[in-house]
C-alpha cells in the first residue's frame, strides 16, 4: 500500500513525543512492506529511516530556533526572524507543496498527524478525493490545560475531524474529548495506543554516571530521586507537582526532584521552588533529548507524570523501560494501558505526596510496581499499531 503521511517533525530534530510517535509508526508500516512517503516542513539528515522523508523546503528544523510544535498560543508570531516566517506561514507553504505534489503522485491513502498538518489533509480529501485518516495526538483543549485555547486551531481541528474518513485517537480519554468537545460520533473514532520508541529498546546505551555523580552520591546515602520530563506548560500540571514535593519533603527530606525540560513556566517554577523553601532539593536540567534523557531515567527511582490532560504520555513508557516506578495522573492516556502504575488526580497534591512517600519508604512496593508495569509495557508494540492502522486504511479505501 502507498501511504502518504503528513507530519511536522521527526527525531532527532523534535520538540516532544509527536515526532517520536510519527517516526515509529511510519517505520513499522514500512517494515510491513508498505511504501511510506513522509512530508515534513524542514530539511535535515533523515537517512536513518526506512521510509521516504520529503521536505517541503530548505528550512532548518524548528527546534533550532527554539520553536516548539506545541506552542499553539504563538502560531502567528515570527519564529524564524531572518526569513520573517511564522508557523502559519509555514503551514501555507506546506499546503501549497502538497497541492503540487498530489498533481503527479497518487497514494492509496493520506494520514495527517495533529492540527499542524490537518489543513493539508483537508486539501488531499477535498481537492483530490483521497481517503483521509486524521490522527489526534493532542487536541487544543489538551494543550491549553482544558482552558479554551486558540480558536483558530479549534476550527482547524473541527473541520479535519468532520471531513476525515476515519479519526485515530491515542487513548480513550482523547476519544472522549473528540466526541464531547467536537461532537464527532464515537463510531468514527479508533483508539491506537502508542508504544515505546524503538531506540529505547534496540539501540546500545551506556549510562554516563559523570552527568549525575552528585545524585549518585546522594542515592548511596539513602536519597530517592524523583523525575518528571516534558514541556513546562500549563498542560503538564507542574506547579501541583512542585507543591506535592514540598509536602513530601516535610516528612522525608531525603528526596531529590528532577524537572527535565523547558518552556514558558520555567521561571515561575523556579520561583515557586524558592517560595516553598525546597530549592535545594530541586534540579532543573533544561531541555534534553536522546542519551541525556536516558541518563535522567537511569538515575531516577520514581517517574511522575503530573499532566492536567495528557492524551498518551510516551515518557512514561520510556521511564518504565529504565526501571522507574511510575506515578501517573488519571488524566493521562498511558494510565489506561499501564494499570499497575500508581495513579492520582492531577489536583490532588496530598495524594501525590503520599504516593511518593509510600514508594520511597517501601523497597518491596518499589520492586512489585516495577515488575508489573514492565510486563504491561512489554505487551505494546509499534508492529501491532501498524497492523491495526493497515486495517483502517483498507476499510476506508473500499468505501
N, C-alpha and C positions, 0 to 999 in steps of 0.2 A: 504494500500500500504506500502511496505517496502522501506524506503528511507535511503540511506547511505549518510550522509553529511560529507564533508571533510573541516575542519576548523582549525584555528591556535590559537584562544584564545576565552575565554568566561568570562563574568563578574562573580565575581568581580576582576578577575585577567586579566585585559585587559588594553591595552595602548591607546585605542581610540574607534571609532564608529564601526569598523569592527566586533569586538566580540559582541557588543550590538545588531547589526542587525542580526547576525547569531543566537544568542540566542533567539531573539523574533520570528524569522521565524520558527525555529525548534520547539519552544513551541507551536506556532499557528498550525503547521502541526500535532503535537501530540494531541492537543486539538480536532482536527477534526477527530481523530480516527485512525491516521496512526502510524506505527512503525518507529521511527526515531533513528538511531544509528549515533552518532556524534563522529568522530575520531578527537583526539586532541593530540598535542605533549606532553603535560605536565600533571602531576598528581596534583590534588588539591581536595578540597571538593566541589563537584558539586551536592550535594544531593537535592538542591532546585529545580532542573529541573525535568520536567515530561517526558524527553526523556533520552535515554541511552548515557552516555558520556564514550567514550572508549579511555583512554590514551595509547600512544604507549610505554611509559616507566615511570620511576620514577623521571623525571626531574621536578624541581620546575618551576612555571610559569616564563616566561622570564622577566616580569616586575620586578621580584625580583632582577634581575641582572642589572636593568636599561636599558634593551634592548626593542626596540620598533618594532612592526610588520611592521612599515612603513619606517624604515631607510634602504632603499634599496641600498644606496651607500656602506654600510658596510657588505654586506651579507657573505663575505668570511673572515671577521675578527673574532677572537675568542671572543665570548660573555660570555662563561662560562669557565673562565680560569682554574679552578681546574680540569675540565674534557677536556679542550682543544677542545671545540666544537664551531663551527660557525653555522649560520643559514643554510648554505649549507650542513653541516654535519648532522644537524637535519632533513633537508628535505630528505636526503638519507635514514636515519633511518625510516622516515615516509613512504617513498615509499616501503622499504623492509617489513615493518609491513603490509602495505596494500596488498602487493602481497601474503603474507602468509595468511592473514585474508580472502581474497577472494577465496582461495582454498577450504574453508569449509563453507563460507557464500555467499549466492547469493541474493542481494537486487533486487528490481524491477528497480531501477534507482540510479544513483550516482549524487550528487550535490556538486561541488567543488567551494569553495569561495576564490577568489583572487589568485594571482600568487603563493603564498606560498604553495598552495595545488594543483595547476594545473598539475604538473608533476605526482602526484599520480592519478589524474583523467584521465590523458592520459593512464596510465597503466591499469586502470579499463576498458577503452574503447578498447585499442589495444590488451591486453592480454586476457581479459575476455569477450569482446564483450558486455559490459553493456551500456545501454543508458546513455548518459552523458550530464548534464547541467553544464556550467561554468558561474559563477556569478561574474560579474565585479563590485566591489565596488569602485575601482580606478585603472586607468592604470598607467604604469610607466611614461607616459607623464604628468599625473596629479601630481604625487609625485615629479617630477623634475621641477615643475613650467613651464611645456611645453618646457623645455630646454634640450632635449635629454634624459638623464638618463642612467641607467645601461643597456648595450647592452644585457647581458645575460638574464635579466628579460624581455626585449623586445622579445627575441627569445622564451622564455617560454610562454609568453602571446600569441604570434603569433601562435605557434603550437597548443596550447589548444583551441584557438578561431576557428581555422580551423577544428580541429578534432571533436569538440563538436557537438552533435545533436541539441542543442539549446543554444544560448547565452542570458543571462539576464543582462541588464544594469540598474543602479539605477536612471537614468534620460535620457532625450532626448539628453542632452549635451554629456553624456558618450556614448550614442549610436552613435552620430555623430563622436566622436573621434575613436571609434572602426571601424566604416566604413571608415573614411578618412585616418587614420593612419595605420590600419591593413588590410584594403581592404576586410572586411567581409560584405557580402550582407546585406542590411537593412532588407530584408525579413527574415533573420535568427535571428534577434535580437529582443527580447521582453523587454519592459521597465516596471519594477516593482518598484514603489516609496516606500521608507521606511516609517515607521510610528513611533509614539512615543514609547519609551521604556516603557514597562508595569509598571516598578517600579515607573515611574514618575507620573502615573495616578492612581495607585491602592494601593501602599504602604503608610501607615501613615508617615507623615513627620512634624516635628516641627522645625521651623526656630530658629537657635541658634544666637540670636542677639548679644551675647557677642563677637562672632568672628569679627563682623564688627561694634562694638559700636561707634568707631571713625567716620565711614562713616554715621551711623545713625544720629549722632550729626550734621554732615555737611549737611545731607539732610534736617534736621529740620531748617537749616539756609539758605535753598534755593539752595543747590547744586544739580546737576543732576549727576547720576552715570551711566557711560557707560562701558560695559564689552565686552570682547571677550574671547573665550575659545577654546583651541586647542594646537596642537604641534607648537613649534616655529621653523618652517622650511620655506624654500623658497616658498613652495606651498601656505602658508597661507597669504602672502602679508602684513605682519605686519609692515614693515617699511613704507609702504604707509599710513597705519592707524596712525602710530605714527606722521608722518608729518601732516596729516589731523588734528590730535588732537592739534598740535601746532598752526595751522591756526585758529581752532575754539576757542582756549583759548585766542587768541588775542582780540576777540570780547566778549567772555564770560568767565571770569576767574573762575566762579563757576561750573566747570566741573571736575570730577574725573574719570580717566580711569583705569579700572582693566584689566590687562593682566594675565589671568589664564592659566597656562601651563608651559611647559619647552621644551627644545630642543636645537639644535645646534646654533640657532640665539639668544639665551638668552643674552649673554654678549654684542653682538653688539646692541641689542635693548636697553639695559641699558645705553650703551654709547651714543646711538642716543638720548635718552630722555635727558641726561645730556647736550649734544651738543646743543640741541634745547632749553635748559633752562626751561624745563617743568617737571623736575624730581619730584617736589613737588606735582604734580597733577597725577602722575602715580604710580600705585600699582602693583607690581609683586607678585603673590601668590605662585609660584612654581606649580608643578604638583598636581592636586587634582582630586578626583572622589567621587561618592556616595553622602552622605549627605552634605559634604563640598562644592561639586559642586552646589547642590541645594541652599545652602546659598548664593553663588555668584549670581545666577539668582534672588533670592528673594530680595537682597539688590539693584539690578540694576534696572534702569529705561529704559535703551536702550541697546540692544544687537547688536553688529556689527560682521558680517562675512565678512572679507576682502580678501578672498581667490582669488588667481590668477586663480586657477582651482579647484573647489570643486564638485566632482561627485554628492553628495547629500548634506549632512550637517545636521546630526541629532541634533546637538547642537541648531540649530535654532528652531526646534520643542520643545526642552526642555525649551528654553528661553521663547517661546511663551506661554507654559503651565504655566510659572511663571509670566505671565502678563507683559513681556517686549515688548517695541516697537522694531520691527526688521528693521535693515538696512543691506541689503544683496548685494553682488556683482551680476551683471548679469551673471557672470561666475560660479554661484553656481546652482546645480540641484534643490535644495529646493525652489529656486525662481520660478520654473516652477509650483509649486503647491500652494505656498503662494503668490498669485498675488497682495495681498493688502500691502505687505511689501514695504518699501522704497528700491529702488534699484539704483545702480550706477556701472560704470565700474571700475575695481579694481585700475586702474592707475589714476583715476580722483579724486585726493586728495581734490580739491576745492569743488567738488560736495558732497563728503562725509562730509566735514566740514560744508557745508551749510545745509545738511540734519540733522546733529547732532544739529546744532543751531536752526533749524526750530522746531524740536521736543522738545528741551529743553525749548524753549521760548513760546510754544503754548500748553497749557494743553488740549484744545479741540482737537487738532490734535493728541495728545497722546491717548486720550480716544477712538477716532474713529479708529485709527490704531490698537489698542489692540483688539477691538471688532471684526473687520473684519478678522484679522489674526487668532483669536481664532476660529471663525466659520470655516475657511478653514482648520485649523489643525485638528479640531474635525472630519472632514469628512474622515480622513485617519485612517486605522486600519490594524493591522497585520493579522486579520482574512480574510480581503479582499485580502491581498497579498498572503496568504496561498492558498486561493481558486483559484487564478489565477495561482499559481505555480502548483497546482494539475492538472489543465487543460493542462499545458505544459508537465508534467510528462506523463499523459495519452496519449497525442498525440505522443510523441517520443517513448513510449513503444509499440505503434501499428505499428510503421514504420518497 
